[in-house]
Amino acid sequence: PFHTHVSVYDDGHLIFRGRAIKPKKSMETSGMFRREYTFESIEAYLLDSVQRFYEGVGQSPADFLKHLIEVHNSQVEGFQQFQVRNVTVTNAKDNTYRQIDYPKTRDCIKEKLMESLDGYLQVEYNPKGANYLDYLSSIGQDHPNDTPIQLAKNMQSASVEIDPTTVITRVVPLGKTEEAQSVSVEGDSGSTTGT
């Protein structure tokens, strides 16, 4: 775990690289032993470092991300390091204040950049040096004409499932609960209060 890596190719193009986590060993009824692994993307390398206390004022998302990655790279091995390549997400204001304590690098990127500014984090494996890290406002591209959906060709099957347990079948309005009112009565012997 964490040392064994797998690379997945599609037509010679690398589409996934990740490391093994959660090994599972089992034996089937036939007596055959199996070993299964779950693999996580190399983006998980960002969970292997911890940021230090830092206050950033007026930094662009690109500058702030570069600072976080410099701290990350100083704590991990060469194959776990990243190089910030493309950043297309921008601030609405140039006076943004960001303070961090000691979060994991990936958690800090998510909280201080992605949750406040949106955008997508994209990693790319680089066998010749540090891996590439992009922070993009949008990823991919639309294919309205060159890849139309065709039944039984590029759309093999489809299904719809309805969960009736979440459907409300009847609503009974009950109205508002009336609160008790205080009544004050004054007489010859003084005043009394009742409900």
Disulfide bonds with the S-S distance in Angstrom:
none
